[in-house]
Amino acid sequence: MIKLCCFLAIKAAFFTSTLGPSKIFQREYIECATKGLWLDVRNTTSIYPPQNLWSHHFGSSTKTIERKLLPTFYALQLDLPDQIPKDLYMQKKAILLGSKPGSVVALLLLVQRGWTVTEVVASPSQAAWLPGPSLFEVASSLGIKTVSHQDQLESSNADLVISYMYRSLVKPLTADRGRFAINFHAGPLPEFGGWAFYNLAILEGSSEYGCTCHIMDEAFDTGPLVKVLRFEIDSNIETALSLEKKTQKQMVLLFDQVVANFERQNDFVLIPQPRDQMRYLNHAEFTKLKRIPDNASKIDIDRIARAFWYPPYEVAYFESVNGNRVEVIPEIAKNELAYSCHKRSLTDLLQAANISLPSLLKQ
């Protein structure tokens, strides 16, 4: 038997108890602060990872409905059976490679869930127009070893090697540092691999979009699927920027779901990508799509302009006979820019005159 002495942090700490010979105790939500474990105190030889709590059902055999609030901290020594698989109660480990704000959220979610992030790969600098702090800064502030290139990694034996918006192909040596190597891709696979995923969805008038977690293999976006999260879109009003914002929100939810499922199962159910449905556009093919044909209709011009509206990058353009490019701003983006430019006009003038709106007009 394994002896474990721990302090329990009580979340919603209520007992419904039957103090008879059977000594049955039924509880909702008790968290072990030292290991992030959940304990079934009806039977103290059982132990569950935190995620199992929500779906675990306690029988209705308890007769007493009396509830007692437990103190904030409570010490308990448990005898754990030797046959419990260690990976059910050992802290999970991950190596994270990433960029952009979503990777910061992914790191914080791992830390919040009690994972040990052994190393992070991220650029020490990021584009000035992206909000900080960066992944490199956040990881460093948490005391996590942070390197700028995957060749500098030293740790191994991770449960997961995670690529989250990482810009480079993860090398086999890096992937082999974990039991599984997974990538989070901001498009639904197999149909939207490669570079132009947001753009093609708008160009092709898609009514559905999504994001994907898949196993990493020797190429980009080709490995078996772990999970695809899909959602409806209206491609007639989307821009690449607006679709990216929606997708990034969905992808942090996908990330949390995938990690939670792995904590429960300690494995993945993988689905091979259908080869006849896979599509991948490289950077050169992506760039060519930005050019608006000279004979394009007004509707097509607006659609192409929206599909590539993602400042500060080069947007859709016409090319003159001498090779000059004239970039096109879509109408919806122009209206958004106008509002952003003028939204404080009245406020600024009122402040300059040192007067205020009548209370009935204030919003």
C-alpha positions in Angstrom: 0.0 0.0 0.0 1.1 3.5 -0.8 0.9 6.0 2.0 -0.2 9.5 1.0 -0.6 12.4 3.4 -2.0 15.6 1.9 -3.8 18.7 2.7 -7.2 19.1 1.0 -8.3 22.4 -0.3 -12.1 22.5 -0.2 -13.9 24.0 -3.2 -17.6 23.2 -2.6 -17.0 21.2 0.5 -20.2 19.4 1.6 -20.6 16.0 3.0 -23.7 14.0 3.0 -22.9 11.3 5.6 -24.2 8.1 7.0 -22.4 7.5 10.3 -23.5 3.9 10.6 -21.3 0.7 10.6 -20.7 1.1 6.8 -19.0 4.5 7.4 -20.2 5.7 4.0 -19.4 9.3 3.1 -20.6 11.0 0.0 -19.2 14.3 -1.1 -19.2 16.9 -3.9 -15.9 18.6 -4.9 -12.8 18.0 -2.7 -9.5 19.0 -4.3 -6.1 17.8 -3.1 -3.9 20.9 -3.2 -0.6 19.1 -3.3 -1.2 16.8 -6.3 -4.4 18.3 -8.0 -6.2 15.0 -7.2 -9.8 14.3 -6.4 -10.7 11.9 -3.7 -13.8 9.8 -3.3 -14.3 9.8 0.4 -17.0 7.1 0.3 -14.1 4.8 -0.3 -10.7 6.2 0.5 -8.9 3.6 -1.5 -10.2 5.3 -4.7 -8.6 8.3 -6.3 -9.5 10.2 -9.4 -7.9 12.9 -11.5 -9.8 16.3 -11.3 -11.5 15.9 -14.6 -13.3 12.7 -13.6 -15.1 14.5 -10.9 -17.6 16.2 -13.1 -18.8 13.0 -14.8 -18.5 10.7 -11.8 -21.8 9.7 -10.4 -22.3 8.7 -6.8 -25.1 6.2 -6.0 -28.3 7.3 -4.2 -28.0 4.7 -1.4 -27.1 7.4 1.1 -30.1 7.9 3.4 -29.1 11.0 5.3 -29.5 14.4 3.7 -27.6 16.2 6.5 -24.9 18.5 5.1 -21.8 19.7 7.0 -19.5 22.4 5.8 -15.9 21.3 6.0 -13.1 23.6 7.1 -11.0 25.3 4.5 -8.0 22.9 5.0 -8.3 19.4 6.2 -5.5 16.8 6.7 -6.1 13.2 5.7 -3.8 10.2 5.4 -4.9 7.7 2.8 -4.0 4.2 1.9 -3.8 3.9 -1.8 -3.9 0.4 -3.5 -0.7 -0.5 -5.3 -2.6 -1.4 -8.4 -3.6 2.2 -9.2 -1.8 3.2 -12.4 0.7 5.9 -11.5 -0.3 8.0 -14.5 -3.8 8.6 -12.9 -2.3 10.6 -10.1 1.1 11.7 -11.3 1.3 15.3 -12.5 1.3 15.6 -16.3 4.2 17.2 -18.2 4.3 19.2 -21.4 6.7 21.0 -23.7 5.0 24.0 -25.4 6.1 25.6 -28.7 4.1 28.7 -29.7 3.5 32.2 -30.9 0.8 34.9 -30.8 -1.6 35.6 -27.8 -3.4 32.2 -28.1 -0.2 30.4 -27.0 -0.1 32.6 -23.8 -3.6 31.4 -23.0 -2.6 27.8 -23.7 0.3 28.0 -21.3 -1.8 29.6 -18.5 -4.4 26.9 -19.0 -1.8 24.2 -18.6 -0.5 25.8 -15.4 -4.0 26.3 -14.1 -4.8 22.6 -14.6 -1.7 21.6 -12.6 0.6 20.6 -15.5 4.4 20.9 -15.3 5.5 22.8 -18.3 9.2 21.7 -18.5 10.2 24.0 -21.4 8.8 26.6 -23.7 10.0 27.5 -27.2 9.1 31.0 -28.3 10.6 34.0 -29.9 12.1 36.6 -27.5 10.5 39.3 -29.5 7.2 39.7 -31.3 5.6 42.1 -33.7 5.0 45.6 -32.2 1.3 45.5 -33.1 0.6 42.4 -31.1 -0.4 42.9 -27.5 1.9 41.8 -24.8 3.1 40.1 -22.8 4.5 37.6 -25.2 4.7 33.8 -24.6 8.4 34.2 -24.0 7.8 36.8 -21.3 5.0 35.0 -19.6 6.9 31.7 -19.5 10.0 33.3 -18.2 8.1 35.2 -15.5 6.7 31.8 -14.3 10.2 30.4 -14.0 9.8 28.0 -16.9 12.9 27.4 -18.9 12.3 29.3 -22.2 14.4 28.9 -25.4 14.1 30.6 -28.7 14.7 27.5 -30.9 13.6 23.9 -30.7 17.2 22.7 -31.2 17.9 24.2 -27.7 15.4 21.9 -25.9 16.9 19.6 -23.3 13.9 18.0 -21.5 12.3 14.7 -22.5 9.7 12.2 -21.3 6.9 14.7 -21.5 3.3 13.5 -21.8 2.6 16.0 -24.6 4.7 18.1 -27.0 2.4 20.9 -28.0 2.6 23.2 -31.0 0.2 26.1 -30.7 0.5 28.5 -33.6 4.2 27.7 -33.8 5.6 29.0 -37.1 8.1 26.3 -38.0 7.8 22.6 -38.7 8.4 20.6 -35.5 11.3 18.3 -36.0 11.1 14.6 -35.3 13.7 15.0 -32.5 11.4 17.5 -30.8 8.3 15.4 -31.3 10.0 12.4 -29.8 10.5 14.3 -26.5 6.9 13.4 -25.6 4.5 10.4 -25.7 2.4 12.4 -28.2 3.2 15.5 -30.3 0.1 17.5 -31.1 -0.5 20.7 -33.1 -3.4 23.2 -32.9 -4.2 24.5 -36.4 -6.5 27.5 -36.9 -8.6 25.8 -39.6 -10.7 22.6 -40.0 -8.8 19.7 -41.4 -8.6 18.0 -43.8 -10.0 20.6 -46.1 -8.2 23.8 -44.9 -4.5 22.9 -44.4 -1.5 25.2 -45.1 -1.4 28.9 -45.3 -4.7 30.2 -46.8 -7.2 28.7 -44.4 -9.1 31.9 -43.4 -8.8 33.3 -46.9 -10.1 30.2 -48.8 -13.1 29.9 -46.5 -14.2 33.5 -47.5 -13.3 33.1 -51.1 -15.2 29.9 -51.5 -18.3 31.1 -49.6 -18.1 28.6 -46.8 -20.9 28.4 -44.3 -18.8 26.5 -41.7 -15.4 26.9 -40.4 -13.4 25.4 -37.5 -10.1 24.6 -35.8 -8.2 21.3 -35.4 -5.9 19.4 -33.0 -3.9 16.7 -34.8 -0.9 14.5 -34.3 2.3 16.0 -35.8 4.1 13.9 -38.4 6.8 14.6 -41.0 4.8 17.3 -42.9 2.5 20.3 -42.1 -1.1 19.5 -41.2 -1.2 15.9 -42.4 -1.2 13.8 -39.1 -4.2 11.9 -37.7 -6.9 14.0 -36.2 -7.5 14.3 -32.4 -10.5 16.6 -32.5 -12.0 19.1 -34.9 -14.2 21.9 -33.6 -16.6 23.4 -36.2 -18.8 26.4 -36.1 -21.1 28.4 -38.5 -19.9 31.5 -40.2 -21.4 34.0 -42.7 -18.6 34.3 -45.3 -20.5 37.2 -46.9 -19.5 39.5 -44.1 -16.3 38.0 -42.7 -12.9 39.4 -43.3 -9.7 37.4 -42.6 -9.3 39.5 -39.5 -12.8 38.9 -38.1 -12.6 35.1 -38.9 -9.2 34.9 -37.2 -10.6 36.5 -34.0 -13.6 34.0 -33.9 -11.4 31.0 -34.6 -8.8 31.9 -32.0 -11.5 32.1 -29.3 -12.8 28.7 -30.4 -9.3 27.2 -30.4 -8.5 28.0 -26.8 -11.7 26.2 -26.0 -10.6 23.3 -28.2 -7.2 23.3 -26.4 -8.9 23.0 -23.0 -11.1 20.2 -24.2 -8.3 18.2 -25.7 -6.1 18.6 -22.5 -9.0 17.6 -20.3 -9.8 14.5 -22.4 -6.2 13.5 -22.3 -6.1 13.8 -18.5 -9.1 11.5 -18.3 -8.0 8.9 -20.8 -4.2 9.3 -20.8 -4.5 8.6 -24.6 -6.1 9.9 -27.8 -8.6 8.3 -30.1 -7.1 9.1 -33.5 -8.8 9.5 -36.9 -6.7 9.3 -40.0 -7.3 12.2 -42.4 -8.9 11.1 -45.7 -6.2 11.6 -48.3 -8.7 12.4 -51.0 -10.1 15.3 -49.0 -6.8 16.8 -47.8 -5.7 20.2 -49.2 -2.6 22.2 -48.5 -1.7 25.6 -50.0 1.9 26.8 -49.6 3.0 30.4 -49.1 3.5 31.1 -52.8 0.1 29.8 -53.7 -1.4 31.9 -50.9 0.3 35.1 -52.2 -1.0 34.6 -55.7 -4.6 34.6 -54.5 -4.2 38.3 -53.3 -4.1 39.6 -56.8 -7.5 40.8 -58.0 -8.2 40.1 -61.7 -8.6 43.1 -63.9 -12.0 42.0 -65.1 -13.3 41.1 -61.6 -16.9 42.2 -60.7 -17.7 44.5 -57.8 -18.9 41.5 -55.8 -15.7 39.5 -56.5 -13.5 42.5 -55.7 -15.1 42.9 -52.3 -14.9 39.2 -51.5 -11.2 39.0 -52.4 -10.5 42.2 -50.5 -12.3 40.8 -47.4 -10.5 37.5 -47.7 -7.1 39.2 -47.3 -8.0 42.0 -45.0 -5.6 41.4 -42.1 -3.5 44.5 -41.3 -0.7 45.3 -41.2 0.1 42.6 -43.8 -0.3 43.2 -47.5 -3.9 43.0 -48.5 -5.6 42.2 -51.8 -4.5 44.4 -54.7 -4.7 45.4 -58.3 -1.5 45.3 -60.3 -0.8 48.0 -62.9 0.9 47.4 -66.2 4.2 48.7 -64.8 4.0 46.4 -61.8 2.8 48.8 -59.2 0.3 47.4 -56.7 -2.8 49.3 -55.5 -4.2 47.7 -52.3 -7.9 47.5 -51.8 -9.7 48.1 -48.5 -13.1 46.2 -48.3 -16.1 48.3 -47.5 -16.8 46.7 -44.2 -13.3 47.4 -43.0 -13.5 51.0 -44.1 -16.6 51.5 -42.0 -14.9 49.9 -39.0 -11.9 52.2 -39.5 -14.1 55.2 -39.8 -15.9 54.4 -36.5 -12.5 53.8 -34.8 -11.3 57.2 -36.1 -14.3 59.2 -35.1 -15.8 57.4 -32.0 -14.4 60.1 -29.6 -15.2 63.1 -31.7 -18.2 64.3 -29.5 -16.5 63.3 -26.3 -13.3 65.3 -27.1 -15.3 68.4 -28.1 -17.4 68.3 -24.9 -14.3 68.0 -22.9 -12.7 71.0 -24.8 -15.8 73.1 -24.0 -16.0 71.8 -20.4 -19.6 70.8 -20.7 -21.5 67.5 -20.5 -24.5 65.9 -22.2 -27.9 66.2 -20.5 -28.4 63.1 -18.3 -31.2 61.9 -20.4 -28.9 61.6 -23.4 -26.1 59.8 -21.7 -25.7 56.2 -22.6 
